[in-house]
Amino acid sequence: MAIDLTLEYAVAEGSSVTSTVNVPANTVDGDFLLAANYVQRIGDTQASANGFTLIGNDPNLTYNGSRMTLWYKRAASEGATVAWTHDNGTWSVWIKRISGVIATGSPLDSGVSYTSVENGQVVTCGAITTNSSAAAVIMAAARVAAATWSLETLTRRIIQEGGGGDCSLFADIQAGAGSSGTHTAKSATTNHYLHGIMLALKPLVVESTYMPDKWWRNTEQPSAHLHKNRIVGY
């Protein structure tokens, strides 16, 4: 079953000690939910009260500080919203519904690549190595302020452009296992505090049993015999 990166998502932004976003439309139990949360002026922790598991944590604690985190959950009786608590600050968050990701265990098909940039314009994540064919290479990128992204090297899946901060998603399916190469997103404005987290999601493999025709005939097929000039039993 191929990973589908085109399904629904939800975004939100604000300024408070809690960041809250809607669960994507059409979410049903068993769906894979990927979430990113970016907060300015944050302390050392973020916490989710909705059963999400942390898979990426990129802090930048110099100057006034900022942090981006990545989380996942396999949907189970989801409510209307998901909330994270943190230090008071400007935040932006998204949740993306994705199908075709492995149904149990860790969803990671690679290590995790991190980068953060002070007073820069380009965020580049170093290469990761995927272990499966058709894994989804995911890059979350965030920044202070609200300028447009440009020259990203993965397909835009979620773009937040407005308010005091931005957290976006770029992702594609990588045909074969191996190095992803580096991936980049560029902000249209300089002097931003930038974050990047890149990882790969493992595809769900649907197993099937193949029964060779020869084996079937030799062990299960009843023998044929002649009955009144016609073959029966085959």
Backbone bond lengths (Angstrom), bond angles and torsions (degrees), N, CA, C in turn:
res aa  C-N    CA-C-N  psi(-1)  N-CA   C-N-CA  omega(-1)  CA-C   N-CA-C  phi
1 M - - - 1.466 - - 1.519 108.90 -
2 A 1.320 117.25 122.29 1.462 121.30 -176.68 1.522 111.21 -75.32
3 I 1.326 115.78 146.43 1.459 120.83 174.05 1.529 109.16 -71.45
4 D 1.327 116.16 132.61 1.462 122.69 179.77 1.522 109.01 -109.91
5 L 1.331 116.05 115.02 1.459 122.09 -178.70 1.525 112.94 -97.01
6 T 1.327 117.50 8.86 1.470 120.77 -172.76 1.525 113.54 -102.01
7 L 1.322 118.42 4.77 1.460 120.61 -174.91 1.528 112.26 -78.39
8 E 1.321 115.68 -179.06 1.463 122.13 -171.35 1.527 113.08 -65.41
9 Y 1.322 114.82 156.36 1.452 121.31 172.73 1.521 108.85 -145.62
10 A 1.326 115.09 167.09 1.468 121.05 176.07 1.517 108.47 -135.26
11 V 1.331 117.74 144.34 1.465 123.20 179.75 1.528 109.23 -129.93
12 A 1.321 115.18 156.93 1.464 120.73 175.29 1.519 108.14 -158.43
13 E 1.334 116.17 159.76 1.457 121.56 175.80 1.516 109.00 -153.48
14 G 1.333 115.37 159.38 1.447 119.46 -179.61 1.509 110.52 177.79
15 S 1.334 116.68 -159.98 1.455 122.12 178.61 1.520 108.16 -149.07
16 S 1.347 116.37 110.97 1.459 121.74 -176.60 1.525 108.21 -177.14
17 V 1.330 117.21 -170.35 1.461 121.73 176.91 1.525 111.56 -93.96
18 T 1.317 117.32 -0.29 1.461 121.97 178.19 1.520 109.42 -134.87
19 S 1.326 117.21 130.26 1.457 120.95 173.57 1.521 108.57 -107.48
20 T 1.326 116.36 127.58 1.463 122.70 -173.31 1.522 109.82 -128.57
21 V 1.329 116.08 136.28 1.461 121.08 -179.44 1.525 108.45 -140.60
22 N 1.322 116.56 150.61 1.456 121.31 177.74 1.528 111.00 -69.62
23 V 1.311 116.94 150.31 1.459 121.97 167.73 1.533 107.20 -71.28
24 P 1.345 118.80 137.11 1.468 119.75 -177.63 1.525 113.12 -56.94
25 A 1.316 116.08 149.19 1.460 121.67 177.72 1.525 110.74 -58.81
26 N 1.318 116.11 147.88 1.466 124.73 175.06 1.524 114.23 69.05
27 T 1.337 117.81 13.76 1.465 120.62 177.20 1.526 109.78 -67.91
28 V 1.336 115.45 132.34 1.468 121.42 176.77 1.528 108.17 -127.95
29 D 1.312 116.26 162.48 1.458 120.71 179.45 1.524 110.85 -54.45
30 G 1.323 115.59 135.74 1.450 121.66 -179.10 1.517 114.32 95.89
31 D 1.333 118.24 -16.22 1.467 120.44 176.61 1.529 109.94 -62.49
32 F 1.318 116.71 146.93 1.462 121.29 174.69 1.524 108.14 -89.28
33 L 1.325 116.65 126.04 1.462 122.83 179.51 1.522 109.02 -114.50
34 L 1.320 116.31 124.11 1.461 123.10 175.66 1.517 107.90 -111.07
35 A 1.328 117.01 133.55 1.461 120.99 -177.01 1.526 110.62 -132.29
36 A 1.322 116.02 147.14 1.468 122.24 173.58 1.515 108.92 -129.85
37 N 1.331 115.35 143.89 1.459 121.37 -178.62 1.523 108.41 -136.30
38 Y 1.316 115.79 125.76 1.472 121.59 179.33 1.523 108.37 -122.04
39 V 1.337 116.53 127.96 1.465 121.65 -178.56 1.519 109.58 -132.75
40 Q 1.324 116.57 132.93 1.461 121.92 171.83 1.532 109.75 -88.76
41 R 1.337 114.69 152.30 1.467 121.96 179.62 1.535 111.35 56.03
42 I 1.313 114.93 50.85 1.457 119.03 -175.59 1.513 111.25 -104.29
43 G 1.308 116.16 148.98 1.456 121.57 172.34 1.517 111.32 -80.43
44 D 1.312 117.01 -150.69 1.455 121.23 -170.02 1.518 114.73 -87.92
45 T 1.323 119.48 -4.35 1.457 119.30 -173.49 1.520 111.80 -136.35
46 Q 1.332 114.03 151.39 1.455 122.63 162.19 1.517 105.77 -130.48
47 A 1.322 117.63 148.41 1.455 120.68 -179.78 1.520 109.58 -138.69
48 S 1.336 116.21 136.92 1.449 121.97 175.28 1.524 109.33 -106.15
49 A 1.315 116.27 134.16 1.459 120.76 -179.88 1.521 111.99 -97.22
50 N 1.313 117.52 10.88 1.463 120.46 -170.41 1.521 113.78 -119.22
51 G 1.327 117.37 20.30 1.458 120.03 173.90 1.507 115.60 82.14
52 F 1.326 118.70 12.88 1.460 121.03 176.33 1.528 110.11 -78.37
53 T 1.331 116.37 148.20 1.465 122.95 179.31 1.524 109.61 -106.04
54 L 1.321 116.98 132.34 1.461 122.34 -179.65 1.535 110.24 -73.66
55 I 1.339 117.17 129.11 1.471 120.89 175.84 1.527 112.56 -125.19
56 G 1.310 119.04 -4.23 1.456 121.17 177.71 1.510 110.64 -157.77
57 N 1.336 116.97 133.62 1.462 121.04 -175.39 1.522 108.34 -142.79
58 D 1.335 116.88 110.54 1.466 121.62 -176.71 1.523 109.62 -121.68
59 P 1.333 118.48 98.72 1.467 120.79 179.72 1.527 111.59 -93.33
60 N 1.316 114.93 151.69 1.455 122.41 170.90 1.522 105.17 -136.25
61 L 1.331 116.67 96.50 1.456 121.00 -169.47 1.525 113.88 -99.77
62 T 1.325 116.96 10.12 1.460 119.41 174.52 1.528 109.51 -85.15
63 Y 1.326 115.66 168.76 1.461 122.54 -177.86 1.524 108.78 52.93
64 N 1.351 119.10 -124.53 1.463 118.70 179.58 1.521 111.89 -94.68
65 G 1.320 119.00 -3.14 1.447 122.82 170.59 1.512 114.66 82.56
66 S 1.304 115.51 151.62 1.461 122.73 174.06 1.522 107.55 -163.61
67 R 1.322 116.01 162.68 1.453 120.40 -179.14 1.530 109.44 -153.34
68 M 1.356 116.20 139.50 1.460 121.04 169.69 1.519 108.71 -120.98
69 T 1.335 115.83 137.01 1.451 121.18 178.00 1.524 109.98 -128.31
70 L 1.346 116.19 152.19 1.461 123.03 174.02 1.525 108.61 -118.63
71 W 1.328 115.60 141.59 1.462 122.59 -175.12 1.523 109.49 -138.58
72 Y 1.355 116.21 157.18 1.456 118.66 173.10 1.526 110.73 -140.99
73 K 1.327 114.00 160.25 1.459 121.53 174.65 1.519 108.62 -158.92
74 R 1.323 116.20 145.32 1.458 120.84 168.53 1.524 106.31 -93.96
75 A 1.316 115.63 119.22 1.467 121.31 -169.48 1.521 111.74 -56.30
76 A 1.324 115.74 137.40 1.463 122.51 178.08 1.524 108.28 -152.01
77 S 1.313 116.23 104.24 1.474 121.63 178.88 1.525 111.00 51.92
78 E 1.322 116.60 51.35 1.463 121.15 -176.90 1.519 111.47 -68.32
79 G 1.328 115.19 144.39 1.451 120.95 170.88 1.518 110.42 -81.12
80 A 1.321 116.22 -163.04 1.460 120.86 -177.10 1.515 112.76 -80.81
81 T 1.350 117.45 -28.50 1.466 120.97 -174.05 1.527 110.66 -137.26
82 V 1.334 114.53 164.51 1.462 123.28 172.21 1.522 107.49 -125.61
83 A 1.334 117.54 140.11 1.463 121.30 -176.64 1.524 110.82 -130.03
84 W 1.335 115.39 143.28 1.458 123.12 171.60 1.528 108.75 -119.62
85 T 1.328 116.89 144.97 1.456 121.45 174.73 1.521 109.49 -110.37
86 H 1.339 116.53 149.12 1.460 122.12 -175.04 1.523 108.60 -168.80
87 D 1.315 115.83 -179.66 1.464 118.90 173.87 1.524 110.07 -63.44
88 N 1.320 115.90 157.26 1.459 120.28 179.97 1.523 110.72 -62.02
89 G 1.329 116.85 130.22 1.460 119.80 178.71 1.516 111.51 179.28
90 T 1.330 114.70 171.40 1.461 121.66 174.27 1.522 108.60 -74.20
91 W 1.336 116.96 134.16 1.452 120.42 -175.26 1.527 111.35 -135.96
92 S 1.331 114.55 156.39 1.461 121.80 169.71 1.517 107.60 -142.91
93 V 1.331 115.95 141.82 1.461 120.59 -171.58 1.525 109.33 -146.73
94 W 1.330 116.01 149.77 1.465 120.68 171.42 1.523 110.70 -141.84
95 I 1.331 115.13 156.53 1.467 123.01 169.94 1.522 107.32 -128.84
96 K 1.323 115.83 131.74 1.463 122.34 -179.52 1.526 109.59 -117.49
97 R 1.301 116.20 128.55 1.468 122.54 174.22 1.530 108.31 -86.22
98 I 1.341 116.78 126.64 1.467 121.93 -176.87 1.524 108.11 -132.18
99 S 1.313 117.64 135.30 1.462 120.35 176.03 1.522 109.93 -108.09
100 G 1.334 115.66 160.23 1.456 120.86 175.83 1.507 115.36 86.97
101 V 1.353 118.21 7.44 1.466 122.40 176.77 1.533 108.12 -86.52
102 I 1.318 117.31 147.41 1.458 122.39 -179.46 1.528 110.46 -46.89
103 A 1.331 116.33 139.12 1.458 120.78 -167.88 1.521 114.55 -86.82
104 T 1.329 118.49 -17.80 1.468 120.82 -179.41 1.521 109.75 -137.00
105 G 1.335 116.39 159.83 1.457 120.90 177.87 1.516 112.56 71.95
106 S 1.328 115.16 -169.50 1.463 120.21 -179.30 1.524 110.51 -65.26
107 P 1.346 117.31 136.20 1.465 120.11 177.24 1.525 113.31 -83.36
108 L 1.335 117.46 -4.75 1.459 120.16 -173.64 1.530 111.60 -75.49
109 D 1.312 116.45 132.61 1.457 122.59 176.74 1.531 110.68 -111.52
110 S 1.322 116.61 14.50 1.465 121.66 -176.64 1.521 108.72 -163.93
111 G 1.325 115.73 176.53 1.447 120.17 164.95 1.520 109.81 -73.94
112 V 1.326 115.98 -179.29 1.460 121.53 -179.03 1.524 109.19 -114.88
113 S 1.323 116.83 132.81 1.460 122.92 180.00 1.529 109.15 -106.80
114 Y 1.337 116.20 130.68 1.463 121.87 -177.74 1.522 110.60 -120.62
115 T 1.327 114.81 150.13 1.463 119.85 168.02 1.523 109.10 -155.05
116 S 1.318 116.85 146.90 1.460 121.80 170.74 1.523 108.02 -140.79
117 V 1.319 115.24 145.30 1.466 121.72 -172.34 1.519 108.94 -131.79
118 E 1.317 116.68 128.47 1.471 121.79 174.29 1.526 109.62 -93.53
119 N 1.329 116.63 131.17 1.470 120.99 174.38 1.517 112.52 53.10
120 G 1.335 117.29 44.62 1.456 121.25 -178.61 1.509 112.34 -122.75
121 Q 1.329 114.04 -171.55 1.457 121.04 -177.80 1.524 112.31 -128.82
122 V 1.326 117.52 -25.85 1.461 121.97 -175.12 1.519 109.94 -119.43
123 V 1.337 116.49 132.27 1.457 121.50 173.36 1.529 107.72 -112.14
124 T 1.333 116.28 125.02 1.464 122.10 -177.90 1.517 109.15 -125.60
125 C 1.326 116.28 125.53 1.466 121.52 176.03 1.522 109.34 -97.91
126 G 1.333 116.18 132.63 1.451 121.06 178.46 1.520 111.92 -66.22
127 A 1.328 116.19 160.40 1.457 122.19 -175.59 1.523 111.80 -60.63
128 I 1.322 115.66 145.03 1.448 123.18 169.45 1.532 107.71 -115.80
129 T 1.319 117.55 163.03 1.460 121.52 179.10 1.514 109.28 -115.55
130 T 1.330 116.66 116.93 1.458 120.99 178.38 1.525 109.70 -83.63
131 N 1.318 115.82 151.20 1.461 121.92 -179.08 1.520 113.32 -104.39
132 S 1.329 117.81 -14.34 1.461 122.22 -175.92 1.517 110.43 -122.32
133 S 1.316 115.95 150.40 1.457 120.31 169.08 1.526 108.88 -69.59
134 A 1.321 116.49 145.95 1.470 123.49 176.30 1.523 113.04 63.98
135 A 1.346 117.69 30.33 1.463 120.41 171.43 1.530 109.08 -73.33
136 A 1.327 116.51 155.42 1.467 121.97 177.43 1.522 108.97 -95.66
137 V 1.321 117.08 117.92 1.462 122.19 175.48 1.526 107.81 -86.90
138 I 1.326 115.41 119.71 1.468 123.42 -172.30 1.524 108.97 -115.21
139 M 1.336 117.24 128.48 1.463 121.14 173.20 1.520 108.61 -126.89
140 A 1.326 116.36 116.58 1.462 121.77 172.08 1.522 107.56 -97.15
141 A 1.319 116.48 134.78 1.468 121.18 179.77 1.517 109.33 -133.02
142 A 1.328 116.36 141.50 1.461 120.90 -177.47 1.517 109.73 -140.75
143 R 1.328 116.05 159.73 1.455 120.96 -178.93 1.520 110.78 -159.05
144 V 1.313 115.19 158.28 1.453 121.70 169.54 1.523 108.42 -73.27
145 A 1.325 116.35 146.46 1.466 123.75 174.77 1.519 111.47 72.81
146 A 1.306 116.24 176.45 1.463 121.42 -167.76 1.519 111.56 -127.27
147 A 1.290 115.86 75.76 1.462 120.14 170.60 1.518 108.12 -109.49
148 T 1.319 118.51 174.63 1.461 120.94 -176.80 1.524 110.94 -86.16
149 W 1.354 115.32 152.05 1.454 120.87 171.13 1.525 109.16 -85.23
150 S 1.320 116.01 152.18 1.464 120.57 175.74 1.519 109.00 -151.72
151 L 1.312 117.41 156.74 1.463 124.46 172.88 1.524 113.30 61.87
152 E 1.326 117.37 32.05 1.451 118.94 175.57 1.533 109.97 -74.01
153 T 1.330 117.12 149.15 1.463 121.40 -174.94 1.517 113.25 -100.27
154 L 1.330 118.89 -3.61 1.455 123.78 169.94 1.529 107.98 -117.48
155 T 1.318 117.05 158.58 1.462 121.60 -175.78 1.523 111.69 -66.42
156 R 1.325 116.87 136.31 1.458 121.77 175.37 1.522 110.10 -64.94
157 R 1.317 116.21 125.76 1.464 121.40 176.37 1.526 111.52 -114.91
158 I 1.339 116.88 -38.17 1.466 122.21 175.21 1.523 107.08 -138.91
159 I 1.318 116.43 127.19 1.466 121.34 177.12 1.520 108.38 -126.95
160 Q 1.326 116.27 122.03 1.459 121.78 171.70 1.522 107.12 -107.49
161 E 1.305 116.80 120.88 1.465 121.10 179.12 1.516 108.13 -136.53
162 G 1.298 115.80 92.01 1.452 121.12 -179.06 1.508 109.56 160.52
163 G 1.328 116.53 161.94 1.454 120.16 -179.61 1.510 111.59 75.33
164 G 1.326 115.84 -161.23 1.455 120.34 -173.87 1.504 114.88 -90.57
165 G 1.335 118.23 -6.34 1.451 120.46 -179.14 1.513 110.48 -155.89
166 D 1.314 115.72 172.13 1.458 119.61 -175.74 1.513 109.36 -147.36
167 C 1.336 117.07 135.71 1.454 123.25 172.70 1.524 106.95 -134.97
168 S 1.316 117.63 121.46 1.459 121.56 -172.50 1.524 111.24 -129.83
169 L 1.333 116.04 168.37 1.454 122.65 -177.40 1.514 110.44 -129.16
170 F 1.321 115.45 131.65 1.454 123.38 174.35 1.527 107.03 -125.86
171 A 1.331 118.77 133.92 1.462 119.26 -174.19 1.518 111.31 -161.70
172 D 1.343 115.51 149.97 1.457 123.02 174.93 1.516 109.11 -151.02
173 I 1.341 116.07 162.89 1.455 122.28 174.04 1.529 108.32 -88.02
174 Q 1.334 116.48 131.26 1.464 121.88 177.01 1.531 108.13 -98.25
175 A 1.327 116.39 121.36 1.469 120.90 -170.49 1.526 113.03 -59.57
176 G 1.328 117.10 -47.71 1.459 120.38 -175.84 1.511 112.08 -119.26
177 A 1.336 115.67 160.03 1.462 120.24 176.24 1.522 109.96 -68.00
178 G 1.332 116.33 150.78 1.456 120.94 178.56 1.507 111.84 134.90
179 S 1.328 116.12 -164.77 1.460 121.11 -175.41 1.522 111.83 -67.21
180 S 1.323 114.59 136.76 1.467 120.52 176.20 1.522 112.02 -80.52
181 G 1.345 116.50 -17.18 1.453 120.03 -166.96 1.518 109.92 72.39
182 T 1.314 117.31 170.41 1.462 121.01 176.93 1.522 110.00 -76.14
183 H 1.325 116.38 152.89 1.463 120.65 176.52 1.521 109.31 -134.81
184 T 1.336 114.23 147.24 1.459 121.69 -167.45 1.520 111.60 -135.93
185 A 1.306 115.72 146.45 1.457 122.43 165.71 1.529 107.34 -132.00
186 K 1.297 116.47 140.62 1.461 121.91 -176.09 1.523 109.87 -119.12
187 S 1.314 115.60 131.84 1.455 121.18 174.99 1.525 109.08 -84.45
188 A 1.319 115.96 143.69 1.462 119.78 -179.00 1.522 112.54 -73.35
189 T 1.328 117.08 -11.92 1.456 121.18 -178.66 1.519 110.04 -124.27
190 T 1.322 117.20 141.36 1.460 121.37 178.13 1.527 110.38 -81.28
191 N 1.337 114.90 179.37 1.472 122.89 177.33 1.532 112.79 63.02
192 H 1.325 115.55 39.71 1.457 120.28 174.03 1.520 110.14 -106.51
193 Y 1.321 115.63 154.87 1.457 122.45 169.03 1.519 106.81 -95.71
194 L 1.321 116.56 114.46 1.458 122.12 -169.30 1.522 111.50 -112.86
195 H 1.338 115.63 148.18 1.461 122.95 174.04 1.521 109.42 -130.74
196 G 1.330 116.25 149.82 1.455 121.19 172.43 1.521 110.34 -145.20
197 I 1.318 116.43 136.72 1.463 122.93 173.18 1.523 107.10 -132.05
198 M 1.344 117.09 128.22 1.459 120.54 178.51 1.520 109.95 -128.92
199 L 1.329 115.45 138.33 1.463 122.53 178.89 1.520 107.93 -155.40
200 A 1.338 115.88 175.27 1.462 120.51 177.29 1.518 109.53 -123.49
201 L 1.341 115.75 141.84 1.454 122.66 176.83 1.523 109.66 -99.70
202 K 1.331 114.98 137.15 1.462 121.46 -175.23 1.532 110.36 -82.52
203 P 1.339 117.76 130.87 1.469 119.55 179.93 1.516 112.31 -75.50
204 L 1.324 114.77 152.39 1.456 121.79 173.80 1.516 108.99 -76.96
205 V 1.340 116.50 127.31 1.462 121.18 177.63 1.517 107.59 -105.40
206 V 1.324 116.20 120.23 1.455 121.26 178.47 1.514 108.28 -89.67
207 E 1.340 116.57 113.50 1.458 120.58 -177.27 1.524 110.70 -80.53
208 S 1.332 115.70 145.32 1.459 121.45 176.09 1.513 108.93 -137.32
209 T 1.314 116.69 157.11 1.454 121.98 179.52 1.518 109.06 -107.62
210 Y 1.318 116.09 127.61 1.456 121.19 179.55 1.513 109.24 -101.90
211 M 1.317 116.40 127.85 1.451 121.45 -179.71 1.522 108.94 -111.51
212 P 1.329 119.15 105.46 1.466 120.29 -178.90 1.517 111.51 -57.60
213 D 1.335 115.81 143.01 1.454 121.77 -178.00 1.527 111.37 -60.81
214 K 1.335 116.30 -38.86 1.464 119.61 -178.48 1.521 110.45 -63.35
215 W 1.341 116.81 -44.00 1.467 120.23 178.63 1.518 110.53 -60.43
216 W 1.321 116.28 -42.54 1.466 120.62 -179.60 1.523 110.76 -59.78
217 R 1.310 116.69 -48.25 1.461 120.06 -176.33 1.528 111.59 -66.50
218 N 1.342 116.75 -38.25 1.458 119.57 -174.30 1.524 113.35 -76.49
219 T 1.338 117.92 -24.48 1.462 118.72 -172.71 1.520 114.36 -115.52
220 E 1.331 117.41 -25.35 1.452 119.50 -173.88 1.530 114.11 -118.99
221 Q 1.315 117.18 -30.48 1.455 120.17 -173.65 1.532 110.88 -70.11
222 P 1.321 119.04 125.86 1.465 119.91 176.59 1.527 111.03 -65.31
223 S 1.288 116.06 147.85 1.464 120.20 -178.44 1.522 110.72 -69.25
224 A 1.317 115.97 149.32 1.467 121.76 177.77 1.522 109.59 -89.11
225 H 1.327 116.62 151.34 1.447 119.97 174.47 1.526 109.79 -148.43
226 L 1.343 115.77 161.63 1.476 121.53 -175.34 1.520 109.00 -89.84
227 H 1.327 115.93 128.97 1.454 120.91 179.58 1.540 108.07 -137.98
228 K 1.333 114.97 108.80 1.448 120.39 179.81 1.528 112.92 52.51
229 N 1.365 112.75 51.90 1.471 121.62 176.23 1.513 115.16 64.84
230 R 1.320 118.45 20.65 1.468 120.13 172.33 1.513 109.22 -139.38
231 I 1.311 115.30 150.55 1.477 121.64 -178.53 1.524 108.18 -84.63
232 V 1.313 115.79 130.38 1.466 120.34 176.55 1.516 108.78 -127.96
233 G 1.316 115.83 164.71 1.459 120.96 177.61 1.501 115.27 77.51
234 Y 1.342 119.60 17.40 1.462 122.41 178.47 1.507 108.85 -131.74
